[in-house]
Amino acid sequence: MAETKKKNEWIEWGKAIFIAILLAFFLKTFVFATSIVEGESMVPTLEDGERVIFNKFVYLFDEPDRGDIVIIQRPIKNYVKRVIALPGETVEMQGHQLYIDGQKYNKTFVSEDAINHTGNFGPIQVPENNYFVMGDNRAISKDSRNGLGFINEDNIIGRSEIIIYPFDKWSMTR
């Protein structure tokens, strides 16, 4: 009787561990994943070496919105950038001021120094199913202005949600 009870207990533990592994695999594959920020293109919002959790599920039912920090999948490496202009919008920078469809866009997430080092560009029309992205550290960011080009909706694999490392920097990234 005691042996049967022990055997049943081991079977129950095995089932629980198996379910936990399946759940973790499902969450990592379809819902959340981690990414390491490389470089300083998103300073001051995200810094080099920080680890973030990004939400892979959110864009299955919704579309990226202006201000979202997104993970962009490219063949060699992934990029972390901020969505600035949406499909069909016109974006331009004139006199250290960003305009979207002719309206001034105030950016609370960009430092004054970064604004002052952002050169003029545009107007640029964003094609359908594409996004215009920039790093928060505009002076050194490789983004839609200079190398990444427009970002196709299919290449956006998630939205950054939480900084998890270093531990003293735990916070939401929005």
Backbone as ProteinMPNN parsed JSONL, in Angstrom:
{"seq_chain_A": "MAETKKKNEWIEWGKAIFIAILLAFFLKTFVFATSIVEGESMVPTLEDGERVIFNKFVYLFDEPDRGDIVIIQRPIKNYVKRVIALPGETVEMQGHQLYIDGQKYNKTFVSEDAINHTGNFGPIQVPENNYFVMGDNRAISKDSRNGLGFINEDNIIGRSEIIIYPFDKWSMTR", "coords_chain_A": {"N_chain_A": [[0.819, -1.199, 0.0], [1.897, 1.306, 0.843], [3.945, 1.475, -1.022], [2.543, 1.732, -3.442], [1.28, 4.176, -2.995], [3.533, 5.875, -2.901], [4.468, 5.498, -5.488], [2.34, 6.563, -6.986], [2.535, 9.174, -6.097], [5.005, 9.97, -7.228], [4.311, 9.757, -9.919], [2.369, 11.773, -10.096], [3.987, 14.021, -9.49], [5.695, 13.894, -11.7], [3.846, 14.378, -13.798], [3.109, 17.007, -13.147], [5.565, 18.361, -13.455], [6.04, 17.877, -16.17], [3.836, 19.242, -17.325], [4.46, 21.833, -16.476], [6.842, 22.276, -17.907], [5.877, 22.128, -20.548], [4.102, 24.336, -20.504], [5.924, 26.446, -20.008], [7.466, 26.261, -22.37], [5.464, 26.862, -24.284], [4.774, 29.517, -23.499], [7.264, 30.823, -23.895], [7.646, 30.426, -26.631], [5.342, 31.507, -27.922], [4.321, 33.743, -26.517], [5.94, 35.367, -24.575], [9.322, 36.547, -24.626], [12.86, 37.005, -24.177], [15.219, 39.658, -24.686], [18.4, 41.068, -25.388], [19.63, 44.293, -25.029], [21.641, 45.837, -27.337], [24.181, 48.113, -27.719], [23.906, 51.758, -27.826], [21.711, 53.032, -28.895], [19.14, 53.401, -27.93], [19.295, 54.865, -25.623], [18.082, 57.395, -23.47], [16.196, 55.566, -22.589], [16.536, 52.721, -22.808], [19.44, 50.891, -21.993], [22.745, 49.831, -23.012], [23.288, 46.39, -22.755], [21.163, 45.845, -21.066], [18.469, 43.659, -20.229], [15.429, 42.775, -21.656], [11.977, 41.887, -21.4], [9.952, 40.874, -23.984], [6.768, 41.145, -25.549], [5.331, 38.842, -27.523], [2.844, 38.188, -28.324], [1.071, 40.318, -28.435], [0.875, 41.68, -30.927], [-0.493, 39.941, -32.529], [-3.164, 40.389, -32.44], [-3.414, 43.074, -32.529], [-2.037, 46.192, -33.728], [1.21, 47.712, -34.112], [1.743, 50.744, -32.31], [2.219, 54.31, -32.313], [5.066, 55.274, -30.542], [5.47, 52.84, -29.297], [7.926, 50.557, -28.167], [9.647, 48.432, -30.082], [10.613, 45.1, -31.125], [12.595, 44.256, -33.757], [12.93, 41.968, -36.267], [15.678, 40.861, -38.043], [17.786, 39.331, -40.559], [20.511, 38.999, -39.624], [20.692, 40.134, -37.031], [18.572, 41.181, -34.292], [16.768, 44.232, -33.75], [16.106, 46.923, -31.477], [13.8, 49.38, -31.381], [11.937, 52.502, -31.542], [8.574, 53.055, -32.498], [7.724, 55.544, -34.718], [6.304, 56.681, -36.925], [3.289, 55.701, -38.529], [1.763, 53.329, -40.881], [1.089, 54.878, -44.006], [1.345, 57.482, -43.066], [2.998, 60.721, -43.106], [6.247, 61.682, -42.407], [8.557, 64.001, -41.032], [11.516, 65.891, -40.225], [12.283, 69.012, -39.15], [14.187, 71.779, -38.317], [14.857, 70.805, -35.716], [12.454, 69.774, -34.879], [9.967, 67.321, -34.834], [7.623, 66.276, -37.211], [4.497, 64.864, -37.905], [2.389, 64.002, -40.369], [2.239, 66.743, -40.871], [1.767, 67.85, -38.369], [3.107, 68.992, -35.276], [5.037, 66.807, -33.297], [5.43, 66.043, -30.053], [8.014, 64.749, -28.136], [8.434, 63.084, -25.362], [10.168, 61.148, -24.53], [12.683, 61.494, -25.52], [15.864, 62.925, -25.14], [16.832, 66.39, -24.762], [19.327, 66.91, -25.867], [19.553, 64.823, -27.737], [17.5, 65.527, -29.472], [18.512, 67.908, -30.487], [20.591, 66.924, -31.98], [19.488, 65.63, -34.083], [19.273, 65.466, -37.424], [17.758, 67.303, -40.177], [15.194, 65.852, -42.16], [13.123, 64.4, -44.73], [10.013, 65.585, -46.202], [8.754, 62.257, -45.684], [6.891, 59.647, -46.953], [5.278, 57.012, -45.397], [5.054, 53.72, -46.458], [2.183, 51.525, -46.977], [1.528, 48.9, -44.619], [3.981, 49.192, -43.395], [6.386, 50.661, -41.12], [7.855, 53.558, -39.617], [10.734, 53.842, -37.834], [12.737, 54.906, -35.03], [15.696, 55.276, -33.032], [15.956, 56.255, -29.582], [18.239, 57.676, -28.958], [19.105, 59.651, -31.052], [21.355, 60.669, -32.446], [23.196, 58.616, -32.857], [21.819, 56.434, -33.728], [20.996, 53.632, -35.708], [18.496, 53.481, -37.907], [15.213, 53.932, -39.37], [15.884, 56.147, -40.843], [18.478, 55.806, -41.759], [19.634, 53.227, -42.758], [18.116, 50.996, -41.753], [15.722, 51.408, -43.02], [12.227, 51.429, -44.028], [10.123, 49.567, -41.855], [8.736, 46.522, -42.275], [5.58, 45.282, -41.34], [5.523, 42.521, -40.793], [8.081, 42.031, -39.858], [8.205, 42.968, -37.325], [8.424, 41.639, -34.283], [7.579, 41.768, -31.684], [6.642, 43.639, -28.69], [8.471, 45.597, -26.492], [8.334, 45.197, -23.014], [9.144, 45.014, -20.228], [11.994, 45.887, -18.309], [14.285, 43.62, -17.163], [16.823, 43.107, -16.285], [19.726, 44.945, -15.539], [18.946, 44.018, -12.144], [18.336, 46.185, -10.448], [17.163, 47.986, -12.12], [14.611, 47.279, -12.786], [11.7, 47.865, -14.537], [8.856, 49.162, -16.327], [8.873, 49.471, -19.882], [7.474, 51.298, -21.367]], "CA_chain_A": [[0.0, 0.0, 0.0], [2.789, 2.466, 0.903], [4.671, 1.546, -2.293], [1.604, 2.238, -4.443], [1.093, 5.589, -2.705], [4.754, 6.544, -3.322], [4.507, 5.438, -6.941], [1.354, 7.54, -7.441], [3.077, 10.502, -5.812], [6.017, 10.219, -8.261], [3.595, 9.971, -11.185], [1.767, 13.11, -10.018], [5.09, 14.98, -9.629], [6.117, 13.825, -13.108], [2.837, 15.074, -14.588], [3.213, 18.442, -12.848], [6.796, 18.861, -14.085], [5.809, 17.834, -17.611], [2.927, 20.339, -17.653], [5.212, 23.084, -16.286], [7.766, 22.412, -19.033], [5.056, 22.463, -21.721], [3.622, 25.701, -20.336], [7.071, 27.333, -20.211], [7.777, 26.222, -23.79], [4.408, 27.6, -24.968], [4.922, 30.947, -23.205], [8.487, 31.327, -24.54], [7.501, 30.366, -28.079], [4.239, 32.274, -28.481], [3.841, 34.886, -25.757], [7.005, 36.232, -24.079], [10.709, 36.145, -24.828], [13.782, 38.027, -23.689], [16.168, 40.199, -25.645], [19.452, 41.889, -24.789], [19.839, 45.548, -25.745], [23.028, 45.994, -27.764], [24.476, 49.465, -28.168], [23.351, 52.893, -27.094], [20.762, 53.753, -29.741], [17.88, 53.655, -27.227], [19.563, 55.639, -24.405], [18.141, 56.994, -22.077], [15.136, 54.618, -22.237], [17.176, 51.419, -22.63], [20.892, 51.014, -22.057], [23.505, 48.683, -23.491], [23.396, 45.269, -21.828], [19.928, 45.561, -20.343], [17.642, 42.579, -20.758], [14.017, 43.125, -21.625], [10.982, 40.895, -21.799], [9.057, 41.427, -24.985], [5.496, 40.487, -25.729], [5.185, 38.382, -28.899], [1.426, 37.912, -28.524], [0.297, 41.546, -28.547], [0.622, 42.098, -32.307], [-1.337, 38.989, -33.242], [-4.513, 40.933, -32.429], [-3.333, 44.53, -32.562], [-0.937, 46.681, -34.554], [2.092, 48.63, -33.388], [1.253, 52.11, -32.166], [3.28, 55.302, -32.157], [5.654, 55.276, -29.211], [5.814, 51.475, -28.878], [9.3, 50.083, -28.357], [9.423, 47.15, -30.749], [11.733, 44.243, -31.491], [12.563, 44.089, -35.206], [13.724, 40.796, -36.652], [16.464, 40.945, -39.277], [18.525, 38.071, -40.706], [21.75, 38.898, -38.849], [20.418, 40.44, -35.623], [17.342, 41.901, -34.0], [16.94, 45.615, -33.324], [15.106, 47.489, -30.579], [13.572, 50.763, -31.812], [10.636, 53.076, -31.192], [7.72, 53.38, -33.636], [7.514, 56.986, -34.828], [5.221, 56.954, -37.866], [2.482, 54.535, -38.877], [1.522, 53.188, -42.313], [0.336, 55.934, -44.663], [1.649, 58.809, -42.525], [4.16, 61.436, -43.61], [7.096, 62.091, -41.294], [9.693, 64.848, -41.386], [12.197, 66.592, -39.135], [12.725, 70.332, -39.595], [14.514, 72.68, -37.213], [14.83, 70.058, -34.459], [11.072, 69.459, -34.528], [9.414, 66.206, -35.585], [6.26, 66.486, -37.695], [3.808, 63.703, -38.454], [1.263, 64.534, -41.144], [2.225, 68.195, -40.744], [1.521, 68.26, -36.983], [4.244, 68.8, -34.374], [4.945, 65.654, -32.394], [6.285, 66.242, -28.89], [8.602, 63.474, -27.736], [8.88, 63.162, -23.977], [11.125, 60.082, -24.286], [13.959, 61.83, -26.15], [16.544, 64.02, -24.442], [17.029, 67.63, -25.516], [20.565, 66.75, -26.626], [19.253, 63.962, -28.886], [16.688, 66.324, -30.404], [19.402, 68.874, -31.128], [21.512, 66.225, -32.88], [18.728, 64.959, -35.132], [19.28, 66.28, -38.633], [16.524, 67.431, -40.941], [14.909, 64.858, -43.19], [11.746, 64.315, -45.177], [8.976, 64.657, -45.768], [8.81, 60.878, -46.155], [5.605, 58.943, -46.848], [5.454, 55.628, -44.955], [4.193, 52.83, -47.25], [1.247, 50.652, -46.27], [2.109, 47.728, -43.949], [5.33, 49.512, -42.943], [6.507, 51.617, -40.025], [9.077, 54.354, -39.544], [11.228, 53.699, -36.461], [13.978, 55.608, -34.679], [16.198, 55.07, -31.686], [15.817, 57.454, -28.746], [19.513, 58.381, -29.04], [19.04, 59.901, -32.488], [22.639, 60.996, -33.064], [23.97, 57.419, -33.214], [20.911, 55.323, -33.996], [20.729, 53.079, -37.04], [17.049, 53.323, -37.886], [14.563, 54.108, -40.672], [16.519, 57.251, -41.57], [19.843, 55.564, -42.231], [20.148, 51.863, -42.765], [17.077, 49.983, -41.597], [14.614, 51.688, -43.921], [10.905, 51.182, -43.457], [10.026, 48.254, -41.217], [7.522, 45.807, -42.634], [4.814, 44.784, -40.187], [5.9, 41.126, -40.531], [9.384, 41.981, -39.201], [8.05, 43.384, -35.922], [8.098, 40.376, -33.614], [7.073, 41.959, -30.335], [6.754, 44.944, -28.033], [9.221, 45.562, -25.24], [7.415, 45.453, -21.906], [9.751, 45.166, -18.904], [13.435, 45.7, -18.134], [14.434, 42.648, -16.077], [18.208, 43.063, -15.824], [20.078, 44.605, -14.168], [17.813, 43.931, -11.232], [18.004, 47.488, -9.859], [16.503, 48.794, -13.147], [13.319, 46.708, -13.146], [10.668, 48.846, -14.803], [8.139, 49.037, -17.594], [9.606, 50.212, -20.911], [6.58, 52.187, -22.104]], "C_chain_A": [[0.867, 1.269, 0.0], [3.562, 2.617, -0.402], [3.792, 2.115, -3.402], [1.392, 3.738, -4.268], [2.314, 6.397, -3.162], [4.841, 6.607, -4.84], [3.533, 6.465, -7.533], [1.847, 8.971, -7.224], [4.127, 10.884, -6.861], [5.36, 10.493, -9.615], [2.973, 11.372, -11.201], [2.824, 14.201, -10.163], [5.565, 15.024, -11.085], [5.156, 14.572, -14.02], [2.957, 16.587, -14.397], [4.443, 19.049, -13.521], [6.629, 18.91, -15.597], [4.911, 18.99, -18.059], [3.644, 21.681, -17.515], [6.172, 23.324, -17.445], [7.009, 22.78, -20.307], [4.567, 23.906, -21.666], [4.745, 26.71, -20.576], [7.452, 27.402, -21.687], [6.752, 27.034, -24.589], [4.572, 29.1, -24.76], [6.129, 31.534, -23.913], [8.322, 31.39, -26.05], [6.469, 31.36, -28.61], [3.871, 33.556, -27.745], [4.963, 35.836, -25.347], [8.365, 35.66, -24.423], [11.584, 37.26, -24.27], [14.711, 38.456, -24.816], [17.182, 41.042, -24.889], [19.642, 43.124, -25.656], [21.329, 45.656, -26.063], [23.228, 47.402, -28.296], [23.713, 50.515, -27.394], [22.294, 53.654, -27.878], [19.435, 54.06, -29.053], [18.078, 54.387, -25.896], [18.756, 56.932, -24.49], [17.104, 55.938, -21.679], [15.687, 53.242, -21.928], [18.674, 51.586, -22.823], [21.54, 49.716, -22.5], [23.607, 47.618, -22.396], [22.141, 44.971, -21.031], [19.177, 44.425, -21.03], [16.186, 42.974, -20.59], [13.176, 41.909, -21.967], [10.126, 41.56, -22.863], [7.873, 40.506, -25.214], [5.324, 40.127, -27.202], [3.712, 38.268, -29.296], [0.641, 39.16, -28.926], [-0.042, 41.907, -29.991], [-0.087, 41.032, -33.147], [-2.751, 39.545, -33.385], [-4.556, 42.446, -32.524], [-2.172, 44.915, -33.458], [-0.051, 47.589, -33.715], [1.526, 50.045, -33.398], [2.443, 53.045, -32.006], [3.763, 55.309, -30.708], [6.01, 53.894, -28.69], [7.3, 51.213, -29.114], [9.169, 48.654, -28.859], [10.738, 46.409, -30.991], [11.567, 43.942, -32.977], [13.485, 42.947, -35.579], [14.357, 41.04, -38.018], [17.3, 39.679, -39.371], [19.754, 37.94, -39.799], [21.521, 39.144, -37.371], [19.092, 41.152, -35.491], [17.68, 43.303, -33.527], [15.806, 46.004, -32.386], [14.988, 48.96, -30.949], [12.186, 51.211, -31.384], [9.865, 53.404, -32.471], [7.432, 54.882, -33.6], [6.331, 57.303, -35.741], [4.59, 55.646, -38.324], [2.263, 54.462, -40.387], [0.648, 54.318, -42.867], [0.621, 57.333, -44.161], [2.875, 59.407, -43.212], [4.936, 61.944, -42.412], [8.222, 62.984, -41.819], [10.249, 65.505, -40.128], [12.714, 67.894, -39.719], [12.99, 71.196, -38.373], [14.382, 72.034, -35.853], [13.413, 69.75, -33.974], [10.569, 68.352, -35.444], [7.968, 66.525, -35.953], [5.72, 65.178, -38.245], [2.518, 64.222, -39.072], [1.1, 66.035, -40.919], [2.001, 68.72, -39.336], [2.771, 68.018, -36.146], [3.992, 67.607, -33.472], [5.928, 65.864, -31.263], [6.717, 64.895, -28.341], [9.147, 63.593, -26.32], [9.976, 62.144, -23.67], [12.506, 60.364, -24.859], [14.57, 63.016, -25.415], [16.693, 65.237, -25.359], [18.278, 67.538, -26.387], [20.328, 65.894, -27.875], [18.439, 64.72, -29.926], [17.584, 67.276, -31.181], [20.388, 68.23, -32.091], [20.79, 65.426, -33.967], [18.667, 65.886, -36.328], [17.929, 66.318, -39.318], [16.406, 66.285, -41.939], [13.447, 64.984, -43.585], [11.275, 65.544, -45.899], [9.081, 63.293, -46.457], [7.447, 60.24, -45.909], [5.887, 57.49, -46.476], [4.51, 54.736, -45.773], [3.243, 52.011, -46.369], [1.983, 49.422, -45.74], [3.548, 47.939, -43.493], [5.275, 50.571, -41.854], [7.834, 52.349, -40.139], [9.516, 54.323, -38.086], [12.513, 54.5, -36.279], [14.402, 55.161, -33.288], [16.04, 56.357, -30.895], [17.094, 58.288, -28.728], [19.786, 58.652, -30.521], [20.389, 60.116, -33.156], [23.398, 59.753, -33.523], [23.105, 56.242, -33.64], [20.877, 54.936, -35.474], [19.243, 52.769, -37.049], [16.475, 53.569, -39.273], [15.185, 55.225, -41.492], [17.782, 56.816, -42.291], [20.287, 54.112, -42.13], [19.083, 50.788, -42.628], [15.933, 50.174, -42.591], [13.276, 51.496, -43.229], [10.87, 49.76, -42.918], [8.683, 47.633, -41.561], [6.883, 45.236, -41.373], [5.215, 43.357, -39.804], [7.234, 40.993, -39.811], [9.35, 42.457, -37.751], [7.553, 42.166, -35.159], [7.618, 40.548, -32.178], [7.259, 43.378, -29.843], [7.482, 44.768, -26.716], [8.295, 45.975, -24.108], [8.119, 45.817, -20.603], [11.263, 44.998, -18.992], [13.598, 44.749, -16.955], [15.858, 42.547, -15.552], [18.924, 44.295, -16.343], [18.887, 44.775, -13.222], [17.409, 45.272, -10.641], [17.308, 48.407, -10.861], [15.142, 48.25, -13.56], [12.311, 47.822, -13.354], [9.974, 48.521, -16.111], [8.876, 49.89, -18.621], [8.73, 51.191, -21.663], [6.575, 53.551, -21.529]], "O_chain_A": [[0.598, 2.2, -0.759], [3.814, 3.735, -0.851], [4.265, 2.907, -4.218], [1.332, 4.485, -5.245], [2.164, 7.474, -3.739], [5.233, 7.624, -5.411], [3.879, 7.161, -8.487], [1.613, 9.857, -8.046], [4.13, 12.021, -7.334], [5.808, 11.361, -10.364], [3.046, 12.073, -12.211], [2.606, 15.189, -10.864], [5.806, 16.104, -11.625], [5.581, 15.311, -14.908], [2.912, 17.35, -15.362], [4.364, 20.135, -14.095], [7.033, 19.882, -16.236], [5.196, 19.643, -19.063], [3.458, 22.57, -18.346], [6.303, 24.453, -17.916], [7.449, 23.647, -21.062], [4.613, 24.618, -22.669], [4.547, 27.711, -21.265], [7.73, 28.485, -22.202], [7.126, 27.807, -25.471], [4.518, 29.872, -25.717], [6.043, 32.626, -24.476], [8.815, 32.324, -26.683], [6.697, 31.99, -29.642], [3.163, 34.39, -28.308], [4.942, 37.004, -25.735], [8.54, 34.444, -24.503], [11.09, 38.336, -23.932], [14.951, 37.712, -25.767], [16.859, 41.655, -23.873], [19.796, 43.019, -26.873], [22.172, 45.575, -25.169], [22.529, 47.834, -29.212], [22.983, 50.221, -26.448], [22.006, 54.808, -27.56], [18.675, 54.897, -29.539], [17.131, 54.517, -25.121], [18.757, 57.538, -25.561], [17.126, 55.46, -20.545], [15.349, 52.653, -20.901], [19.123, 52.325, -23.699], [20.956, 48.64, -22.378], [23.967, 47.915, -21.257], [22.066, 43.931, -20.376], [19.245, 44.258, -22.247], [15.766, 43.443, -19.532], [13.596, 41.025, -22.714], [9.634, 42.672, -22.671], [7.96, 39.284, -25.093], [5.186, 41.017, -28.041], [3.385, 38.255, -30.483], [-0.338, 39.072, -29.667], [-1.141, 42.394, -30.255], [-0.258, 41.211, -34.353], [-3.457, 39.214, -34.338], [-5.637, 43.032, -32.593], [-1.409, 44.055, -33.897], [-0.502, 48.167, -32.726], [0.91, 50.478, -34.373], [3.533, 52.626, -31.615], [2.962, 55.347, -29.773], [6.778, 53.779, -27.735], [7.854, 51.605, -30.14], [8.652, 47.78, -28.164], [11.813, 47.006, -31.052], [10.529, 43.436, -33.404], [14.671, 42.955, -35.248], [13.687, 41.374, -38.996], [17.507, 39.01, -38.358], [20.003, 36.861, -39.261], [22.089, 38.442, -36.535], [18.553, 41.667, -36.47], [18.752, 43.536, -32.968], [14.693, 45.487, -32.485], [15.961, 49.708, -30.844], [11.369, 50.412, -30.925], [10.427, 53.963, -33.413], [6.962, 55.418, -32.596], [5.459, 58.095, -35.382], [5.264, 54.629, -38.484], [2.545, 55.426, -41.099], [-0.381, 54.67, -42.29], [0.175, 58.299, -44.78], [3.679, 58.695, -43.815], [4.37, 62.56, -41.51], [8.765, 62.755, -42.9], [9.56, 65.653, -39.118], [13.494, 67.886, -40.672], [12.134, 71.333, -37.499], [13.849, 72.645, -34.927], [13.204, 69.495, -32.788], [10.718, 68.422, -36.664], [7.189, 66.985, -35.118], [6.417, 64.467, -38.97], [1.671, 64.801, -38.392], [-0.015, 66.54, -40.793], [2.042, 69.932, -39.126], [3.421, 66.98, -36.274], [2.892, 67.416, -32.954], [7.139, 65.864, -31.487], [5.892, 64.011, -28.111], [10.223, 64.156, -26.116], [10.649, 62.263, -22.646], [13.414, 59.549, -24.698], [13.883, 63.989, -25.105], [16.68, 65.11, -26.584], [18.289, 68.03, -27.515], [20.845, 66.205, -28.948], [18.666, 64.569, -31.126], [17.432, 67.431, -32.393], [20.963, 68.918, -32.935], [21.411, 64.64, -34.683], [18.079, 66.965, -36.257], [17.065, 65.476, -39.072], [17.403, 65.816, -42.488], [12.642, 65.589, -42.877], [12.061, 66.45, -46.177], [9.441, 63.188, -47.629], [6.918, 60.286, -44.798], [6.65, 56.811, -47.163], [3.301, 54.967, -45.783], [3.478, 51.835, -45.174], [2.949, 48.961, -46.347], [4.262, 46.97, -43.233], [4.279, 51.273, -41.684], [8.806, 51.827, -40.684], [8.764, 54.729, -37.201], [13.264, 54.739, -37.224], [13.583, 54.729, -32.477], [15.993, 57.439, -31.479], [17.03, 59.497, -28.503], [20.593, 57.97, -31.154], [20.551, 59.775, -34.328], [24.167, 59.825, -34.481], [23.626, 55.155, -33.888], [20.749, 55.781, -36.36], [18.775, 51.91, -36.302], [17.192, 53.426, -40.263], [15.032, 55.252, -42.713], [18.13, 57.386, -43.324], [21.267, 53.827, -41.442], [19.141, 49.771, -43.319], [15.257, 49.214, -42.958], [13.201, 51.41, -42.003], [11.512, 48.862, -43.463], [7.629, 48.149, -41.187], [7.57, 44.771, -40.464], [5.243, 43.02, -38.62], [7.504, 39.953, -39.21], [10.348, 42.36, -37.037], [6.425, 41.712, -35.35], [7.283, 39.562, -31.522], [7.927, 44.2, -30.471], [7.145, 43.892, -25.92], [7.567, 46.963, -24.212], [7.758, 46.794, -19.946], [11.759, 44.089, -19.658], [13.107, 45.032, -15.862], [16.085, 41.967, -14.49], [18.736, 44.657, -17.504], [17.967, 45.556, -13.467], [16.228, 45.475, -10.357], [16.899, 49.508, -10.492], [14.572, 48.691, -14.559], [12.085, 48.634, -12.457], [10.451, 47.705, -16.9], [9.444, 50.924, -18.27], [9.236, 51.875, -22.553], [5.873, 54.43, -22.03]]}, "name": "protein", "num_of_chains": 1, "seq": "MAETKKKNEWIEWGKAIFIAILLAFFLKTFVFATSIVEGESMVPTLEDGERVIFNKFVYLFDEPDRGDIVIIQRPIKNYVKRVIALPGETVEMQGHQLYIDGQKYNKTFVSEDAINHTGNFGPIQVPENNYFVMGDNRAISKDSRNGLGFINEDNIIGRSEIIIYPFDKWSMTR"}
